[in-house]
Every structure is written in C-alpha cells, then in structure tokens.
Amino acid sequence: MSDQGNQTGNWGGYDQKLNYVTQLGAGVLELLDAQPGEKILDAGGGTGKQAKDLLDKGVDVTLIDNAQEQVDKARGLLGDRAVLGDVEKLPREWTGKFDAVYSNAVFHYLRDPEKAFAEIARVLKNGGRLVAEMGGSFTQNVLQAGQSNLYVLQNAIRMASAYMPGTLAPLVRTDAQFANMDGIEYIYHPTVKTVAATLEEAGLDVNMARLFRRPTPLEVGQLSAALKGYTSNYTASLTPEQREDFLGKATMFAEQKLPRDKDGKVVLDYVRLQIVATKWPRG
Ligand SMILES: C[S@@+](CC[C@H](N)C(=O)[O-])C[C@H]1O[C@@H](n2cnc3c(N)ncnc32)[C@H](O)[C@@H]1O
C-alpha cells in the first residue's frame, strides 16, 4: 500500500452491498449538527453520500479516503472536494483548518489510532470538534471475547489466512484489549475507557463516548462484502484472485458459526461506539 492510498479494489459495489453502513451512520450527522459555512472534513468518507448531504446544506465539506475506487465515486458527487489520502497522514497544509472532523464506520480499520487521532487534532481549529462512530467493545465482550460475533469474524479471517502462507502481512493492530482473544489482534474495537485515553493523549477532550448494540441482519452477499471491508488494509498485498479466494474461505468459515434470525439471515451483533471530542486551546 502506498502512503497515499489503499488501491486494493476492495470496496467495489459499496453502494449496493454496504449501503446499510451509510444509512445506519445517520446518527453521526445528527451529533455533528453541521452549520452552513462551517469547514468540515469527512474522514474515510467512502463514496461521498453523507458529505454530499452536507454540501447541499451549504457546508464547506472536504472528504478524504484511502481507497481510489471510493474517491473516484465520491468525486462524481463532490468534485475536487474528494481527496485520496490516509487519515493517519493528513496533508500538512490542513493544519488548523477545520471546524469539525466527522467519520462514520472507519476508525475500526485504523492501523495506528494514536497517529490518526493526533492528525485529526492537528487539522482541527482550536475549539473544533471530532464526531465519530465506529466499532466498539463492551468490557464484557473483551473479557468473554469468544461470545461475540466479532470473535467469529476474526477467527474466520485467521482460519482463511492459514490457507495463504506467506502472502499476508502480519495482523496489523495490536490492541491490549484483544490480548486475551486467543492471540487475534486485528480489528480495532476499543472500549470507552481506552478510546477516551487515546483521544486525550492526542490532545482531544472527550465530551461524549457511548456504546450501544446494533444487531444487523445481513442479506446474501453482505457478509462477504463486510469481510472484504474489514480486511481491506490487511489483504492489500494479495492479488485480486488471492483476495477472492481468501474472502470465499473467510465467508464460509464465518457462515458456519454465526447465529441466524428466523428468516435464516446471518446476524452480526455489532457494538457501535460514538464519540464527540473537542480540541481546546492549549497553552
Ligand atoms: C465502511 S466504509 C464507510 C464509508 C463512509 N464513511 C460511509 O459511512 O458510508 C469505510 C471507509 O473507510 C476508508 N478507510 C479505511 N481506512 C482508512 C484510512 N486509514 N484513511 C482513509 N480512509 C480509510 C475505506 O476506504 C472506506 O471507504
């Protein structure tokens, strides 16, 4: 993967198969409460639908995303306001520029959350706010990791990885919270306590952090699309054929273990984390 972008082709069909992610993220925009004229950054804005809503309301919005195909789509809605780049390494010239940064369903992909939050703090004006929703964990899920669907997904990813010796980078995120998850340390789903500590460390004061359950039944094809998204950074080194093979296996392993609702749909017991934090002037 280059510094600028993840060009893995892992987000194809996003608006068809993962549009529920954007729709369910409406709460972030409510919390953001963007005002016309405000300069706002959508961090990991994907295909740009939320940003377009803001633009239509007179917000001076910029979108950054590290997947070329997502940015190409977003440009169709936002033109030059959609930029290819990494939340973990924002442009130097953006320092102190934004009234707010918001993000929906992105931070659980971060390889280095400390760096990303520090970068976000840097590009915010003093008094500016960060509003985000991401995957999170209840402390109980961390302690009893084997009981959550996240664990099933991570296990499926690990099992599929075992069929591709030498082709995958080491699991990228080491998070203390998952230290007792059978050595699987991949997706960043922090608790309120750990995300608050990381935000404060980055220079952001936490106004609100809350966890809530969002069980999500998936239609056919959505599980593999979700796994594709989850592993987009992880599988960046694979060829398209290897990635399809990997995803087919991971989906099969996950389907065998995940619970189903009365209609036979696989249900993911997503736990979401919403955060609002502010950069105050510091002496
Ligand atoms: C599940 S999608 C969410 C997109 C959008 N926020 C929405 O609500 O539809 C996650 C997005 O995060 C982007 N992404 C993941 N890691 C990123 C990073 N380090 N920097 C920028 N974008 C990133 C992916 O390319 C993808 O478009």
The ligand as a Gaussian input file, in Angstrom:
#p B3LYP/6-31G(d) Opt

LIG

0 1
 C      -17.296000       1.151000       5.817000
 S      -16.668000       2.419000       4.805000
 C      -17.532000       3.853000       5.417000
 C      -17.620000       4.943000       4.378000
 C      -18.483000       6.147000       4.758000
 N      -17.956000       6.843000       5.911000
 C      -19.936000       5.736000       4.956000
 O      -20.489000       5.990000       6.018000
 O      -20.500000       5.162000       4.011000
 C      -15.025000       2.658000       5.405000
 C      -14.192000       3.608000       4.558000
 O      -13.003000       3.938000       5.282000
 C      -11.946000       4.054000       4.351000
 N      -10.690000       3.933000       5.101000
 C      -10.248000       2.887000       5.839000
 N       -9.072000       3.169000       6.403000
 C       -8.756000       4.445000       6.055000
 C       -7.660000       5.321000       6.311000
 N       -6.646000       4.942000       7.071000
 N       -7.679000       6.567000       5.759000
 C       -8.701000       6.966000       4.974000
 N       -9.771000       6.174000       4.686000
 C       -9.793000       4.936000       5.219000
 C      -12.235000       2.945000       3.358000
 O      -11.566000       3.143000       2.137000
 C      -13.754000       3.032000       3.231000
 O      -14.176000       3.887000       2.198000

